[in-house]
Amino acid sequence: MVRILTIRNHQFNWGDRTFLMGILNVTPDSFSDGGQFNGIEKALKQAQKMISDGADIVDIGGQSTRPNAQQITLEEELERVIPVISALRQQSDIPISIDTTRAIVAEKAVTVGADIVNDISGGTFDQEMLPLVAKLNVPIILMHIRGNPETMANFTDYQDLIGDINQFFQERINQAITWGIKKEHIILDPGIGFAKNYQQNLEILRNIKIIKNLGFPVLIGTSRKSFIGTILKQENPLERIWGTAATCGYAITQGADILRIHDVKEIYDIAKVTDTLIMNN
């Protein structure tokens, strides 16, 4: 695996510690924080809080990807994310990722200051995404999914979950490299909660090391998700912080490189202590 990724003044030395990606949903309908930050002033305040709490990346998205989420128009997505990215870039050199499946949104986001493309479809929803990312020369997070947020709950029938995920990744990696995306610019996300049921989410967490065998950094996103609610019998996503913390600590022990989270302050402490225990820092 390529060991170092440099973004602006920030170095990501994979394997030295766990990195934290703070979630900033500028949406009215995301599953746990919809409507809280869908205005520039609120979004910037939250971004600055996450940065001060220890976030290494701020991930900005304008299209909800919760189960059964409906697709918004291109214009709506652009109106939600571009002003926030532009304003945050003027305030901070924090690496910013744009959470989108649309190449046009990715391009405009990078133009105003985003550094990473975070595509939940692994570049499959928009055939222009991979060639665009190659042209922009920025990192891309390739996530595994079946169907789309509206239909993914119907696609959880796997013959070999981890094998199928790795096969999907190998195909997307090959496509990305063919288009000219550098190996060091590829990050993998197995897509916990995306076309995965309760048991399958647990299986992914228990097999991160197998996904790591592909030779790329792995991002894990468990934050406040429903499988944690199932374990805790907790329907309110806001009450799943410490359940999330447990999954994050475990994911670190299994080799996760990035954790995508809502609750940066709490998970920062979890990651710091877990890293110290397993890496002898």
Summary of the structure (lengths in Angstrom):
residues: 281
radius of gyration: 17.1
end to end distance: 20.8
largest distance: 48.4
contacts: 967
relative contact order: 0.13
helix: 46%
strand: 16%
